[in-house]
Amino acid sequence: MSHKFKVGQSVRQIGTIYAGNKAIVDGSFEVVRLMPDDRSGEPTYRIKSATGERAVREDDLVLAS
């Protein structure tokens, strides 16, 4: 699968809340690295904010407006 987002783009992370509903996590992140697909074939990314970096799956991200 190819990556939907590019290095340098601003994204927001979707978090799972009670009862499996999804919500946008506060704050904007910048894509800093495209990583290999995970075991299920989902593209993954390294994103950063002012508070640090983390690895996330593509389906947990939306483009920041």
mmJSON file of the N, C-alpha and C atoms, coordinates in Angstrom:
{"data_MODEL":{"atom_site":{
"group_PDB":["ATOM","ATOM","ATOM","ATOM","ATOM","ATOM","ATOM","ATOM","ATOM","ATOM","ATOM","ATOM","ATOM","ATOM","ATOM","ATOM","ATOM","ATOM","ATOM","ATOM","ATOM","ATOM","ATOM","ATOM","ATOM","ATOM","ATOM","ATOM","ATOM","ATOM","ATOM","ATOM","ATOM","ATOM","ATOM","ATOM","ATOM","ATOM","ATOM","ATOM","ATOM","ATOM","ATOM","ATOM","ATOM","ATOM","ATOM","ATOM","ATOM","ATOM","ATOM","ATOM","ATOM","ATOM","ATOM","ATOM","ATOM","ATOM","ATOM","ATOM","ATOM","ATOM","ATOM","ATOM","ATOM","ATOM","ATOM","ATOM","ATOM","ATOM","ATOM","ATOM","ATOM","ATOM","ATOM","ATOM","ATOM","ATOM","ATOM","ATOM","ATOM","ATOM","ATOM","ATOM","ATOM","ATOM","ATOM","ATOM","ATOM","ATOM","ATOM","ATOM","ATOM","ATOM","ATOM","ATOM","ATOM","ATOM","ATOM","ATOM","ATOM","ATOM","ATOM","ATOM","ATOM","ATOM","ATOM","ATOM","ATOM","ATOM","ATOM","ATOM","ATOM","ATOM","ATOM","ATOM","ATOM","ATOM","ATOM","ATOM","ATOM","ATOM","ATOM","ATOM","ATOM","ATOM","ATOM","ATOM","ATOM","ATOM","ATOM","ATOM","ATOM","ATOM","ATOM","ATOM","ATOM","ATOM","ATOM","ATOM","ATOM","ATOM","ATOM","ATOM","ATOM","ATOM","ATOM","ATOM","ATOM","ATOM","ATOM","ATOM","ATOM","ATOM","ATOM","ATOM","ATOM","ATOM","ATOM","ATOM","ATOM","ATOM","ATOM","ATOM","ATOM","ATOM","ATOM","ATOM","ATOM","ATOM","ATOM","ATOM","ATOM","ATOM","ATOM","ATOM","ATOM","ATOM","ATOM","ATOM","ATOM","ATOM","ATOM","ATOM","ATOM","ATOM","ATOM","ATOM","ATOM","ATOM","ATOM","ATOM","ATOM","ATOM","ATOM"],
"id":[1,2,3,4,5,6,7,8,9,10,11,12,13,14,15,16,17,18,19,20,21,22,23,24,25,26,27,28,29,30,31,32,33,34,35,36,37,38,39,40,41,42,43,44,45,46,47,48,49,50,51,52,53,54,55,56,57,58,59,60,61,62,63,64,65,66,67,68,69,70,71,72,73,74,75,76,77,78,79,80,81,82,83,84,85,86,87,88,89,90,91,92,93,94,95,96,97,98,99,100,101,102,103,104,105,106,107,108,109,110,111,112,113,114,115,116,117,118,119,120,121,122,123,124,125,126,127,128,129,130,131,132,133,134,135,136,137,138,139,140,141,142,143,144,145,146,147,148,149,150,151,152,153,154,155,156,157,158,159,160,161,162,163,164,165,166,167,168,169,170,171,172,173,174,175,176,177,178,179,180,181,182,183,184,185,186,187,188,189,190,191,192,193,194,195],
"type_symbol":["N","C","C","N","C","C","N","C","C","N","C","C","N","C","C","N","C","C","N","C","C","N","C","C","N","C","C","N","C","C","N","C","C","N","C","C","N","C","C","N","C","C","N","C","C","N","C","C","N","C","C","N","C","C","N","C","C","N","C","C","N","C","C","N","C","C","N","C","C","N","C","C","N","C","C","N","C","C","N","C","C","N","C","C","N","C","C","N","C","C","N","C","C","N","C","C","N","C","C","N","C","C","N","C","C","N","C","C","N","C","C","N","C","C","N","C","C","N","C","C","N","C","C","N","C","C","N","C","C","N","C","C","N","C","C","N","C","C","N","C","C","N","C","C","N","C","C","N","C","C","N","C","C","N","C","C","N","C","C","N","C","C","N","C","C","N","C","C","N","C","C","N","C","C","N","C","C","N","C","C","N","C","C","N","C","C","N","C","C","N","C","C","N","C","C"],
"label_atom_id":["N","CA","C","N","CA","C","N","CA","C","N","CA","C","N","CA","C","N","CA","C","N","CA","C","N","CA","C","N","CA","C","N","CA","C","N","CA","C","N","CA","C","N","CA","C","N","CA","C","N","CA","C","N","CA","C","N","CA","C","N","CA","C","N","CA","C","N","CA","C","N","CA","C","N","CA","C","N","CA","C","N","CA","C","N","CA","C","N","CA","C","N","CA","C","N","CA","C","N","CA","C","N","CA","C","N","CA","C","N","CA","C","N","CA","C","N","CA","C","N","CA","C","N","CA","C","N","CA","C","N","CA","C","N","CA","C","N","CA","C","N","CA","C","N","CA","C","N","CA","C","N","CA","C","N","CA","C","N","CA","C","N","CA","C","N","CA","C","N","CA","C","N","CA","C","N","CA","C","N","CA","C","N","CA","C","N","CA","C","N","CA","C","N","CA","C","N","CA","C","N","CA","C","N","CA","C","N","CA","C","N","CA","C","N","CA","C","N","CA","C","N","CA","C","N","CA","C"],
"label_alt_id":[null,null,null,null,null,null,null,null,null,null,null,null,null,null,null,null,null,null,null,null,null,null,null,null,null,null,null,null,null,null,null,null,null,null,null,null,null,null,null,null,null,null,null,null,null,null,null,null,null,null,null,null,null,null,null,null,null,null,null,null,null,null,null,null,null,null,null,null,null,null,null,null,null,null,null,null,null,null,null,null,null,null,null,null,null,null,null,null,null,null,null,null,null,null,null,null,null,null,null,null,null,null,null,null,null,null,null,null,null,null,null,null,null,null,null,null,null,null,null,null,null,null,null,null,null,null,null,null,null,null,null,null,null,null,null,null,null,null,null,null,null,null,null,null,null,null,null,null,null,null,null,null,null,null,null,null,null,null,null,null,null,null,null,null,null,null,null,null,null,null,null,null,null,null,null,null,null,null,null,null,null,null,null,null,null,null,null,null,null,null,null,null,null,null,null],
"label_comp_id":["MET","MET","MET","SER","SER","SER","HIS","HIS","HIS","LYS","LYS","LYS","PHE","PHE","PHE","LYS","LYS","LYS","VAL","VAL","VAL","GLY","GLY","GLY","GLN","GLN","GLN","SER","SER","SER","VAL","VAL","VAL","ARG","ARG","ARG","GLN","GLN","GLN","ILE","ILE","ILE","GLY","GLY","GLY","THR","THR","THR","ILE","ILE","ILE","TYR","TYR","TYR","ALA","ALA","ALA","GLY","GLY","GLY","ASN","ASN","ASN","LYS","LYS","LYS","ALA","ALA","ALA","ILE","ILE","ILE","VAL","VAL","VAL","ASP","ASP","ASP","GLY","GLY","GLY","SER","SER","SER","PHE","PHE","PHE","GLU","GLU","GLU","VAL","VAL","VAL","VAL","VAL","VAL","ARG","ARG","ARG","LEU","LEU","LEU","MET","MET","MET","PRO","PRO","PRO","ASP","ASP","ASP","ASP","ASP","ASP","ARG","ARG","ARG","SER","SER","SER","GLY","GLY","GLY","GLU","GLU","GLU","PRO","PRO","PRO","THR","THR","THR","TYR","TYR","TYR","ARG","ARG","ARG","ILE","ILE","ILE","LYS","LYS","LYS","SER","SER","SER","ALA","ALA","ALA","THR","THR","THR","GLY","GLY","GLY","GLU","GLU","GLU","ARG","ARG","ARG","ALA","ALA","ALA","VAL","VAL","VAL","ARG","ARG","ARG","GLU","GLU","GLU","ASP","ASP","ASP","ASP","ASP","ASP","LEU","LEU","LEU","VAL","VAL","VAL","LEU","LEU","LEU","ALA","ALA","ALA","SER","SER","SER"],
"label_asym_id":["A","A","A","A","A","A","A","A","A","A","A","A","A","A","A","A","A","A","A","A","A","A","A","A","A","A","A","A","A","A","A","A","A","A","A","A","A","A","A","A","A","A","A","A","A","A","A","A","A","A","A","A","A","A","A","A","A","A","A","A","A","A","A","A","A","A","A","A","A","A","A","A","A","A","A","A","A","A","A","A","A","A","A","A","A","A","A","A","A","A","A","A","A","A","A","A","A","A","A","A","A","A","A","A","A","A","A","A","A","A","A","A","A","A","A","A","A","A","A","A","A","A","A","A","A","A","A","A","A","A","A","A","A","A","A","A","A","A","A","A","A","A","A","A","A","A","A","A","A","A","A","A","A","A","A","A","A","A","A","A","A","A","A","A","A","A","A","A","A","A","A","A","A","A","A","A","A","A","A","A","A","A","A","A","A","A","A","A","A","A","A","A","A","A","A"],
"label_entity_id":["1","1","1","1","1","1","1","1","1","1","1","1","1","1","1","1","1","1","1","1","1","1","1","1","1","1","1","1","1","1","1","1","1","1","1","1","1","1","1","1","1","1","1","1","1","1","1","1","1","1","1","1","1","1","1","1","1","1","1","1","1","1","1","1","1","1","1","1","1","1","1","1","1","1","1","1","1","1","1","1","1","1","1","1","1","1","1","1","1","1","1","1","1","1","1","1","1","1","1","1","1","1","1","1","1","1","1","1","1","1","1","1","1","1","1","1","1","1","1","1","1","1","1","1","1","1","1","1","1","1","1","1","1","1","1","1","1","1","1","1","1","1","1","1","1","1","1","1","1","1","1","1","1","1","1","1","1","1","1","1","1","1","1","1","1","1","1","1","1","1","1","1","1","1","1","1","1","1","1","1","1","1","1","1","1","1","1","1","1","1","1","1","1","1","1"],
"label_seq_id":[1,1,1,2,2,2,3,3,3,4,4,4,5,5,5,6,6,6,7,7,7,8,8,8,9,9,9,10,10,10,11,11,11,12,12,12,13,13,13,14,14,14,15,15,15,16,16,16,17,17,17,18,18,18,19,19,19,20,20,20,21,21,21,22,22,22,23,23,23,24,24,24,25,25,25,26,26,26,27,27,27,28,28,28,29,29,29,30,30,30,31,31,31,32,32,32,33,33,33,34,34,34,35,35,35,36,36,36,37,37,37,38,38,38,39,39,39,40,40,40,41,41,41,42,42,42,43,43,43,44,44,44,45,45,45,46,46,46,47,47,47,48,48,48,49,49,49,50,50,50,51,51,51,52,52,52,53,53,53,54,54,54,55,55,55,56,56,56,57,57,57,58,58,58,59,59,59,60,60,60,61,61,61,62,62,62,63,63,63,64,64,64,65,65,65],
"pdbx_PDB_ins_code":[null,null,null,null,null,null,null,null,null,null,null,null,null,null,null,null,null,null,null,null,null,null,null,null,null,null,null,null,null,null,null,null,null,null,null,null,null,null,null,null,null,null,null,null,null,null,null,null,null,null,null,null,null,null,null,null,null,null,null,null,null,null,null,null,null,null,null,null,null,null,null,null,null,null,null,null,null,null,null,null,null,null,null,null,null,null,null,null,null,null,null,null,null,null,null,null,null,null,null,null,null,null,null,null,null,null,null,null,null,null,null,null,null,null,null,null,null,null,null,null,null,null,null,null,null,null,null,null,null,null,null,null,null,null,null,null,null,null,null,null,null,null,null,null,null,null,null,null,null,null,null,null,null,null,null,null,null,null,null,null,null,null,null,null,null,null,null,null,null,null,null,null,null,null,null,null,null,null,null,null,null,null,null,null,null,null,null,null,null,null,null,null,null,null,null],
"Cartn_x":[0.848,0.0,0.897,0.503,1.304,0.821,1.693,1.372,0.476,-0.503,-1.463,-0.897,-0.088,0.477,1.953,2.472,3.871,4.628,5.947,6.798,6.582,6.416,6.205,4.744,3.815,2.397,1.955,0.973,0.363,-0.834,-0.894,-1.977,-2.505,-3.667,-4.24,-4.426,-4.277,-4.423,-5.835,-6.413,-7.727,-7.508,-8.202,-8.092,-9.39,-9.318,-10.508,-10.974,-12.255,-12.817,-13.844,-14.511,-15.476,-16.411,-16.685,-17.605,-17.096,-15.791,-15.228,-15.405,-15.983,-16.123,-14.77,-14.633,-13.365,-13.508,-12.438,-12.418,-11.033,-10.955,-9.68,-8.917,-7.657,-6.796,-6.367,-6.383,-5.998,-4.58,-4.369,-3.035,-2.76,-1.82,-1.407,-0.045,0.164,1.412,1.988,3.273,3.946,4.496,4.254,4.814,6.312,7.119,8.571,9.231,8.517,9.104,8.02,8.155,7.293,7.945,7.174,7.713,7.103,7.692,7.143,5.734,5.007,3.676,3.779,2.731,2.721,2.335,2.172,1.903,0.605,-0.342,-1.624,-1.597,-0.464,-0.342,-0.701,-0.968,-1.327,-0.06,0.009,1.175,1.299,2.507,2.746,3.642,3.588,4.284,4.937,5.93,6.505,6.025,5.333,4.825,5.383,5.449,5.953,5.11,5.141,4.514,5.513,5.094,5.981,6.355,5.529,5.777,6.507,6.735,7.478,7.067,7.61,7.348,6.66,5.956,5.321,5.123,4.928,4.629,3.125,2.504,1.064,0.735,-0.415,-0.923,-1.672,-1.733,-2.377,-3.856,-4.552,-5.979,-6.256,-5.205,-5.352,-5.051,-4.885,-4.538,-5.547,-5.722,-6.483,-5.662,-5.84,-5.124,-5.623,-4.716,-5.094,-5.592,-6.636,-7.176,-6.602],
"Cartn_y":[-1.179,0.0,1.247,2.271,3.489,4.448,5.335,6.281,7.405,7.776,8.827,10.209,10.316,11.588,11.666,12.881,13.109,13.748,13.59,14.219,15.73,16.353,17.791,18.201,17.301,17.642,17.71,18.584,18.675,17.745,16.958,15.985,16.079,15.497,15.343,13.853,13.441,12.033,11.768,10.666,10.233,9.277,9.498,8.617,7.856,6.714,5.939,6.317,6.635,6.982,5.928,6.101,5.144,4.579,3.318,2.591,2.507,2.634,2.454,3.629,4.731,5.922,6.569,7.29,7.957,9.457,10.093,11.535,12.051,13.31,13.933,14.258,13.853,14.177,15.634,16.38,17.789,17.962,18.991,19.329,18.859,19.545,19.239,18.555,17.657,16.924,17.112,16.938,16.996,15.614,15.171,13.902,14.09,13.299,13.442,12.267,11.125,9.978,9.003,8.484,7.411,6.107,5.251,3.99,2.826,1.65,0.485,0.144,-0.572,-1.042,-1.962,-1.958,-2.877,-4.275,-5.212,-6.607,-6.792,-5.869,-5.98,-5.286,-4.657,-3.957,-2.486,-1.983,-0.574,0.285,1.349,2.247,2.892,3.122,3.77,4.989,5.871,7.158,7.448,8.298,8.884,10.328,10.772,12.138,12.814,14.15,14.866,16.097,16.488,17.724,18.399,19.45,20.155,19.278,18.281,17.446,16.147,15.82,14.599,13.947,12.747,11.979,10.67,10.136,8.83,8.18,6.885,6.134,5.873,6.05,5.834,5.163,4.508,3.902,4.955,4.749,5.714,5.918,4.86,5.014,5.776,6.147,6.971,8.44,8.823,10.2,10.801,12.115,12.904,14.142,14.683,15.883,17.063,17.847,19.023,20.111,20.797,21.85,23.206],
"Cartn_z":[0.0,0.0,0.0,-0.696,-0.706,0.386,0.8,1.865,1.344,2.14,1.81,2.12,3.179,3.618,3.255,3.178,2.811,3.972,3.956,4.965,4.902,6.063,6.154,6.259,5.942,6.042,7.49,7.759,9.083,9.139,10.197,10.38,11.805,12.003,13.338,13.572,14.816,15.16,15.652,15.199,15.656,16.811,17.899,19.052,19.26,19.895,20.214,21.613,21.721,23.023,23.401,24.48,25.023,23.945,24.01,23.127,21.69,21.493,20.164,19.227,19.706,18.868,18.653,17.554,17.252,17.463,17.911,18.116,17.741,17.356,17.012,18.3,18.36,19.496,19.342,20.449,20.387,19.887,19.1,18.632,17.223,16.619,15.26,15.299,14.371,14.272,12.881,12.744,11.45,11.119,9.887,9.443,9.26,9.966,9.863,9.15,9.036,8.343,7.903,6.693,6.218,6.644,7.283,7.782,6.999,7.095,6.384,6.863,6.029,6.404,7.613,8.443,9.573,9.082,9.978,9.603,8.824,9.029,8.323,6.964,6.63,5.36,5.435,6.634,6.837,6.871,6.052,6.103,7.485,7.93,9.212,9.022,10.013,9.959,11.296,11.266,12.472,12.442,13.502,13.575,14.817,14.778,15.951,16.233,17.5,17.969,18.89,19.534,20.458,21.657,21.953,23.131,22.84,21.574,21.273,19.968,19.746,18.53,18.872,17.869,18.033,16.677,16.688,15.479,15.456,14.276,14.152,12.823,12.809,11.571,10.762,9.454,8.575,8.918,9.299,9.583,10.876,11.616,12.822,12.554,11.286,10.931,9.967,10.094,9.122,8.811,7.624,7.218,8.05,8.593,9.36,8.415,8.808,7.932,8.236],
"occupancy":[1.0,1.0,1.0,1.0,1.0,1.0,1.0,1.0,1.0,1.0,1.0,1.0,1.0,1.0,1.0,1.0,1.0,1.0,1.0,1.0,1.0,1.0,1.0,1.0,1.0,1.0,1.0,1.0,1.0,1.0,1.0,1.0,1.0,1.0,1.0,1.0,1.0,1.0,1.0,1.0,1.0,1.0,1.0,1.0,1.0,1.0,1.0,1.0,1.0,1.0,1.0,1.0,1.0,1.0,1.0,1.0,1.0,1.0,1.0,1.0,1.0,1.0,1.0,1.0,1.0,1.0,1.0,1.0,1.0,1.0,1.0,1.0,1.0,1.0,1.0,1.0,1.0,1.0,1.0,1.0,1.0,1.0,1.0,1.0,1.0,1.0,1.0,1.0,1.0,1.0,1.0,1.0,1.0,1.0,1.0,1.0,1.0,1.0,1.0,1.0,1.0,1.0,1.0,1.0,1.0,1.0,1.0,1.0,1.0,1.0,1.0,1.0,1.0,1.0,1.0,1.0,1.0,1.0,1.0,1.0,1.0,1.0,1.0,1.0,1.0,1.0,1.0,1.0,1.0,1.0,1.0,1.0,1.0,1.0,1.0,1.0,1.0,1.0,1.0,1.0,1.0,1.0,1.0,1.0,1.0,1.0,1.0,1.0,1.0,1.0,1.0,1.0,1.0,1.0,1.0,1.0,1.0,1.0,1.0,1.0,1.0,1.0,1.0,1.0,1.0,1.0,1.0,1.0,1.0,1.0,1.0,1.0,1.0,1.0,1.0,1.0,1.0,1.0,1.0,1.0,1.0,1.0,1.0,1.0,1.0,1.0,1.0,1.0,1.0,1.0,1.0,1.0,1.0,1.0,1.0],
"B_iso_or_equiv":[0.0,0.0,0.0,0.0,0.0,0.0,0.0,0.0,0.0,0.0,0.0,0.0,0.0,0.0,0.0,0.0,0.0,0.0,0.0,0.0,0.0,0.0,0.0,0.0,0.0,0.0,0.0,0.0,0.0,0.0,0.0,0.0,0.0,0.0,0.0,0.0,0.0,0.0,0.0,0.0,0.0,0.0,0.0,0.0,0.0,0.0,0.0,0.0,0.0,0.0,0.0,0.0,0.0,0.0,0.0,0.0,0.0,0.0,0.0,0.0,0.0,0.0,0.0,0.0,0.0,0.0,0.0,0.0,0.0,0.0,0.0,0.0,0.0,0.0,0.0,0.0,0.0,0.0,0.0,0.0,0.0,0.0,0.0,0.0,0.0,0.0,0.0,0.0,0.0,0.0,0.0,0.0,0.0,0.0,0.0,0.0,0.0,0.0,0.0,0.0,0.0,0.0,0.0,0.0,0.0,0.0,0.0,0.0,0.0,0.0,0.0,0.0,0.0,0.0,0.0,0.0,0.0,0.0,0.0,0.0,0.0,0.0,0.0,0.0,0.0,0.0,0.0,0.0,0.0,0.0,0.0,0.0,0.0,0.0,0.0,0.0,0.0,0.0,0.0,0.0,0.0,0.0,0.0,0.0,0.0,0.0,0.0,0.0,0.0,0.0,0.0,0.0,0.0,0.0,0.0,0.0,0.0,0.0,0.0,0.0,0.0,0.0,0.0,0.0,0.0,0.0,0.0,0.0,0.0,0.0,0.0,0.0,0.0,0.0,0.0,0.0,0.0,0.0,0.0,0.0,0.0,0.0,0.0,0.0,0.0,0.0,0.0,0.0,0.0,0.0,0.0,0.0,0.0,0.0,0.0],
"pdbx_formal_charge":[null,null,null,null,null,null,null,null,null,null,null,null,null,null,null,null,null,null,null,null,null,null,null,null,null,null,null,null,null,null,null,null,null,null,null,null,null,null,null,null,null,null,null,null,null,null,null,null,null,null,null,null,null,null,null,null,null,null,null,null,null,null,null,null,null,null,null,null,null,null,null,null,null,null,null,null,null,null,null,null,null,null,null,null,null,null,null,null,null,null,null,null,null,null,null,null,null,null,null,null,null,null,null,null,null,null,null,null,null,null,null,null,null,null,null,null,null,null,null,null,null,null,null,null,null,null,null,null,null,null,null,null,null,null,null,null,null,null,null,null,null,null,null,null,null,null,null,null,null,null,null,null,null,null,null,null,null,null,null,null,null,null,null,null,null,null,null,null,null,null,null,null,null,null,null,null,null,null,null,null,null,null,null,null,null,null,null,null,null,null,null,null,null,null,null],
"auth_seq_id":[1,1,1,2,2,2,3,3,3,4,4,4,5,5,5,6,6,6,7,7,7,8,8,8,9,9,9,10,10,10,11,11,11,12,12,12,13,13,13,14,14,14,15,15,15,16,16,16,17,17,17,18,18,18,19,19,19,20,20,20,21,21,21,22,22,22,23,23,23,24,24,24,25,25,25,26,26,26,27,27,27,28,28,28,29,29,29,30,30,30,31,31,31,32,32,32,33,33,33,34,34,34,35,35,35,36,36,36,37,37,37,38,38,38,39,39,39,40,40,40,41,41,41,42,42,42,43,43,43,44,44,44,45,45,45,46,46,46,47,47,47,48,48,48,49,49,49,50,50,50,51,51,51,52,52,52,53,53,53,54,54,54,55,55,55,56,56,56,57,57,57,58,58,58,59,59,59,60,60,60,61,61,61,62,62,62,63,63,63,64,64,64,65,65,65],
"auth_comp_id":["MET","MET","MET","SER","SER","SER","HIS","HIS","HIS","LYS","LYS","LYS","PHE","PHE","PHE","LYS","LYS","LYS","VAL","VAL","VAL","GLY","GLY","GLY","GLN","GLN","GLN","SER","SER","SER","VAL","VAL","VAL","ARG","ARG","ARG","GLN","GLN","GLN","ILE","ILE","ILE","GLY","GLY","GLY","THR","THR","THR","ILE","ILE","ILE","TYR","TYR","TYR","ALA","ALA","ALA","GLY","GLY","GLY","ASN","ASN","ASN","LYS","LYS","LYS","ALA","ALA","ALA","ILE","ILE","ILE","VAL","VAL","VAL","ASP","ASP","ASP","GLY","GLY","GLY","SER","SER","SER","PHE","PHE","PHE","GLU","GLU","GLU","VAL","VAL","VAL","VAL","VAL","VAL","ARG","ARG","ARG","LEU","LEU","LEU","MET","MET","MET","PRO","PRO","PRO","ASP","ASP","ASP","ASP","ASP","ASP","ARG","ARG","ARG","SER","SER","SER","GLY","GLY","GLY","GLU","GLU","GLU","PRO","PRO","PRO","THR","THR","THR","TYR","TYR","TYR","ARG","ARG","ARG","ILE","ILE","ILE","LYS","LYS","LYS","SER","SER","SER","ALA","ALA","ALA","THR","THR","THR","GLY","GLY","GLY","GLU","GLU","GLU","ARG","ARG","ARG","ALA","ALA","ALA","VAL","VAL","VAL","ARG","ARG","ARG","GLU","GLU","GLU","ASP","ASP","ASP","ASP","ASP","ASP","LEU","LEU","LEU","VAL","VAL","VAL","LEU","LEU","LEU","ALA","ALA","ALA","SER","SER","SER"],
"auth_asym_id":["A","A","A","A","A","A","A","A","A","A","A","A","A","A","A","A","A","A","A","A","A","A","A","A","A","A","A","A","A","A","A","A","A","A","A","A","A","A","A","A","A","A","A","A","A","A","A","A","A","A","A","A","A","A","A","A","A","A","A","A","A","A","A","A","A","A","A","A","A","A","A","A","A","A","A","A","A","A","A","A","A","A","A","A","A","A","A","A","A","A","A","A","A","A","A","A","A","A","A","A","A","A","A","A","A","A","A","A","A","A","A","A","A","A","A","A","A","A","A","A","A","A","A","A","A","A","A","A","A","A","A","A","A","A","A","A","A","A","A","A","A","A","A","A","A","A","A","A","A","A","A","A","A","A","A","A","A","A","A","A","A","A","A","A","A","A","A","A","A","A","A","A","A","A","A","A","A","A","A","A","A","A","A","A","A","A","A","A","A","A","A","A","A","A","A"],
"auth_atom_id":["N","CA","C","N","CA","C","N","CA","C","N","CA","C","N","CA","C","N","CA","C","N","CA","C","N","CA","C","N","CA","C","N","CA","C","N","CA","C","N","CA","C","N","CA","C","N","CA","C","N","CA","C","N","CA","C","N","CA","C","N","CA","C","N","CA","C","N","CA","C","N","CA","C","N","CA","C","N","CA","C","N","CA","C","N","CA","C","N","CA","C","N","CA","C","N","CA","C","N","CA","C","N","CA","C","N","CA","C","N","CA","C","N","CA","C","N","CA","C","N","CA","C","N","CA","C","N","CA","C","N","CA","C","N","CA","C","N","CA","C","N","CA","C","N","CA","C","N","CA","C","N","CA","C","N","CA","C","N","CA","C","N","CA","C","N","CA","C","N","CA","C","N","CA","C","N","CA","C","N","CA","C","N","CA","C","N","CA","C","N","CA","C","N","CA","C","N","CA","C","N","CA","C","N","CA","C","N","CA","C","N","CA","C","N","CA","C","N","CA","C","N","CA","C","N","CA","C"],
"pdbx_PDB_model_num":[1,1,1,1,1,1,1,1,1,1,1,1,1,1,1,1,1,1,1,1,1,1,1,1,1,1,1,1,1,1,1,1,1,1,1,1,1,1,1,1,1,1,1,1,1,1,1,1,1,1,1,1,1,1,1,1,1,1,1,1,1,1,1,1,1,1,1,1,1,1,1,1,1,1,1,1,1,1,1,1,1,1,1,1,1,1,1,1,1,1,1,1,1,1,1,1,1,1,1,1,1,1,1,1,1,1,1,1,1,1,1,1,1,1,1,1,1,1,1,1,1,1,1,1,1,1,1,1,1,1,1,1,1,1,1,1,1,1,1,1,1,1,1,1,1,1,1,1,1,1,1,1,1,1,1,1,1,1,1,1,1,1,1,1,1,1,1,1,1,1,1,1,1,1,1,1,1,1,1,1,1,1,1,1,1,1,1,1,1,1,1,1,1,1,1]
}}}
